[in-house]
């Protein structure tokens, strides 16, 4: 019918019937119903209406039938189809359609509710046009819509007029697409009105459309703010070769929020979820080291392959000499009491101190040399023995490093100042692990027990609880890792080691309505500011409060390898906003997180909001959970990263990104990842991460293990330094293949 010109014929018939002195409504009403149905399917219906000038005719019919609701509702149905086209809707607004509609829309009434509903739907369609929205704001219609919604909400106690109430909310949603409307909405206390009325609807399932629309309006009208940071640049900067270092300029989000519509996504559900997150543990096995260092194979067998490659022609004497040279020059980390083992700072720091020699073998082009090697003979299938010589040497040099650096190092942490010896067999005392960094390096003892003694006692007590890992071996490798920040602390999971979870964890089933519940809690901060603490409890850029300054809040820390928490703000008693640090030399890339939290109360729901995420969506909306590592659990023989948290959702927030941070696009917002955790133990030290952390130090120590524990009769392995990274760390290049069966020319050619 449309392709044969049916729309034009119906419109022409409408024009002819309406222009008569006494219109025949027995013909007009069926004609209007037919036009409303056909117009919904005709993509060019708005253009045809304007060409035939049917807009004025339809408006004239509506004005003549303001008191005749049967005829009026037919006219409103056709006007709703007209308004679905932006150009036709703009023409309707110019011709006074909104004034007509406000004569039909009245405060709450039990009569003619179908007509009122149709008029509200037409008005909502008209307000999709920005010109109509500006016209409505200038004439004061926004405040009138708020009053109408309040009246209908207050009087419709039986919830029979849900469509009318939601239609009024859609009008508010469309009109607030422009900045001037949002400003008037805020000044008219629209946030408070909608928030208060929505609280009465949260417990009723049929009222979900109203609650969802209210949440969309509140999020859109929430005043846009920059992140609570002095600058968006990363806290750490690195001078690239050939570039002139300069101070990072202060980059703040733009103040002008354009009139572009900020579409707010609805509450997401995971009932039909098909995405699954792989939970395979990424940790490598670095245990079962034999106690006696030596060659993996006899010298005679190595000499047989002298013609194949220079790596296989090393004599036993050369290897021993190389090992002795490295033992004399390798930097070995200092003492590591508790969850904060100390690591020797990077090369730049050592040059300033004039107290250490840099291992030149890690920087040289010789392919036979690597940054650090530990001679290990083999892995044993039973037992978890590490090399006693290695551990003694690592611990001995740790004390020597402490004597050298302890006098000039500043405190890099603010925790409890008391260090208790681990002499009791009772439960773990968390205060043992909360001490000043200066105590770690200080050569003096604390209460008669040195820091190294405490580490020894700790490892002796829990020797059987550290499977597949050697703390001294890992911290030796971490000590040679260079970083922009002088990391002097190892995260406890890296130091202690961790295992795969004891059992599989299924995807978290998301509770319905959790996202909008979180949105309403966020809106409470704006309309009820007296309940907001707004206290900074951790800040990488400035001085973090000491433990004594914040006795009733969590303590955060992230100054370790792969840690990237920049700022923590206590919002409410058990709620915290977290800001992640950007990648080095950038103002963006915030998604991964890894940080430490402590001083918690058991079985108390703590809510964490990571407020500067950038992706438009996340697997956290589909059942993924963050991972947690508990120090108390690890000391009890369960060193696992486990999936934790509930009420998890990922949504757009009111923090606005600058054009530079958003890749040139204005008005983009950050996203919030929120989750709630009940910690199983009080006064524990826990680590939270996006996924199982895997650091550069873990990779390099694993490569050392692979080289020393391979079967040299079957596997040919060579590790070379492809290049040095900008930070001065070796980038390894591996060659792994089958060992030639013989030294014949055919086998060597195949190699």
Secondary structure, DSSP 4 states (H G I P E B T S, - for coil): -TTTTHHHHHHHHHHHHHTSSS--HHHHHHHHHHHHHHHHH-TTHHHHHHHTTHHHHHHHHHHHTTT-HHHHHHHHHHHHHHHTSHHHHHHHHHTTHHHHHHHH--SS-SSSHHHHHHHHHHHHHHTTSHHHHHHHHHTTHHHHHHHHHHHHHHH-TT---HHHHHHHHHHHHHHTTSHHHHHHHHHTTHHHHHHHHHHTTTT-GGGHHHHHHHHHHHHHHSPPB--SSS-SS-S-----TT----PPPP----S---S-----PPPP--TT----------PPP---B-SS---SS-HHHHHTTTTT-GGGG--HHHHHHHHHHHHHH--------TT-B-----HHHHHHHT-----GGGTSS-TT--S-------B-SS-----HHHHHHHHHHHHHHHHHHTTTPPP----------S---SS--GGGG---HHHHH-SS-BTTB-HHHHHHHHHHHTGGG-TT--HHHHHHHHHT---SS----B-HHHHH--B--SS--PPPPPPTTHHHHHHHHHHHHHH-GGG---EEEEESSSPPPPGGG-TTS-EEE--STT--EEEEEEEETTEEEEEEPPPTT-S------EEEEESPPTT-EEEEEEEEE--S--GGGGT--EEEEEHHHHHTT--BEEEE-EEEEEEEEEEEPPTTTTTT-SS-EEEEEEEEEE-SSTT-EEEEESS----HHHHHHHHHHHHHHS-TTTEEEEEEEEEE-TTS-EEEEEEEEEPPSSSSHHHHHH-
